[in-house]
């Protein structure tokens, strides 16, 4: 999903926004409503993610989130969507007041 699509989608939907970046990255900037579970902690939270329905997975540029999606799919999770370009693209295209790093 592209960032502009997500911005429009969030006007009517309430998916889980799963940010898999490290805590310092999440503290620097985040998409409102996101929860932070760092990539290394995902294995301990598979059930929580699996039981939550639709889930948009977010990272800095979209690479880690794609890896997390592959891991979660391997463990039976469905309804997973990668945010292409991650928070960097969000800051550049949707929220220009968001800090970049």
C-alpha positions as CSV (number, residue, x, y, z in Angstrom):
1,X,0.0,0.0,0.0
2,X,1.3,3.5,-0.9
3,X,1.3,6.2,1.8
4,X,-1.3,8.3,0.1
5,X,-3.6,5.3,-0.1
6,X,-3.1,4.6,3.6
7,X,-3.9,8.3,4.5
8,X,-7.2,8.0,2.6
9,X,-7.9,4.5,4.0
10,X,-7.5,5.6,7.6
11,X,-10.3,8.1,7.1
12,X,-12.8,5.2,7.1
13,X,-11.0,2.1,8.4
14,X,-9.2,1.2,11.7
15,X,-6.6,-1.4,10.8
16,X,-3.9,-2.3,13.3
17,X,-0.9,-0.1,12.4
18,X,2.1,-2.2,13.4
19,X,5.4,-0.3,13.5
20,X,8.3,-2.7,13.6
21,X,11.1,-0.2,14.0
22,X,13.3,0.1,17.1
23,X,12.0,2.2,20.0
24,X,14.3,5.1,19.4
25,X,13.0,5.3,15.8
26,X,9.4,5.1,17.0
27,X,10.1,7.9,19.5
28,X,11.6,10.1,16.7
29,X,8.5,9.9,14.5
30,X,5.4,7.7,14.1
31,X,2.1,7.5,12.3
32,X,-0.7,8.4,14.7
33,X,-2.4,5.3,16.1
34,X,0.6,3.0,15.5
35,X,1.8,0.4,18.0
36,X,5.5,-0.4,18.3
37,X,6.7,-4.0,18.4
38,X,10.3,-4.0,17.2
39,X,11.1,-6.6,14.6
40,X,13.2,-8.7,17.0
41,X,10.2,-9.0,19.3
42,X,7.7,-10.1,16.7
43,X,8.0,-13.9,17.4
44,X,6.7,-13.3,20.9
45,X,3.6,-11.4,19.6
46,X,2.4,-13.6,16.7
47,X,-0.8,-14.5,18.5
48,X,-1.6,-10.8,19.2
49,X,-1.1,-9.9,15.6
50,X,-2.9,-12.9,14.3
51,X,-6.0,-12.2,16.3
52,X,-6.2,-8.5,15.3
53,X,-7.6,-8.7,11.8
54,X,-6.2,-6.4,9.2
55,X,-2.7,-5.2,9.9
56,X,-0.6,-2.5,8.1
57,X,3.1,-3.2,8.8
58,X,5.3,-0.2,8.9
59,X,9.1,0.5,9.1
60,X,11.5,3.2,8.0
61,X,11.5,2.4,4.2
62,X,9.4,-0.8,3.8
63,X,12.2,-3.4,3.9
64,X,11.9,-4.6,7.5
65,X,8.1,-4.6,7.3
66,X,8.2,-6.8,4.2
67,X,10.5,-9.2,6.1
68,X,8.1,-9.2,9.1
69,X,5.2,-9.9,6.8
70,X,6.9,-13.0,5.3
71,X,7.6,-14.2,8.8
72,X,4.1,-13.7,10.0
73,X,2.6,-15.3,6.9
74,X,4.8,-18.3,7.5
75,X,3.2,-18.5,11.0
76,X,-0.4,-18.4,9.7
77,X,-1.1,-14.6,9.8
78,X,-3.3,-13.2,7.1
79,X,-4.6,-9.7,6.1
80,X,-1.1,-8.2,6.2
81,X,-0.2,-5.1,4.2
82,X,3.2,-3.6,3.8
83,X,3.5,0.2,3.8
84,X,5.6,1.0,0.8
85,X,8.3,3.6,1.6
86,X,7.5,3.4,5.3
87,X,7.5,6.4,7.6
88,X,10.0,8.1,5.4
89,X,7.6,8.3,2.5
90,X,4.8,9.2,4.9
91,X,6.8,12.2,6.1
92,X,7.7,13.3,2.6
93,X,4.3,12.8,1.0
94,X,1.6,13.0,3.7
95,X,2.9,14.7,6.8
96,X,5.7,17.2,6.0
97,X,5.9,18.2,9.7
98,X,7.0,14.7,10.7
99,X,10.8,14.6,11.5
100,X,13.0,12.7,9.1
101,X,16.0,10.6,10.1
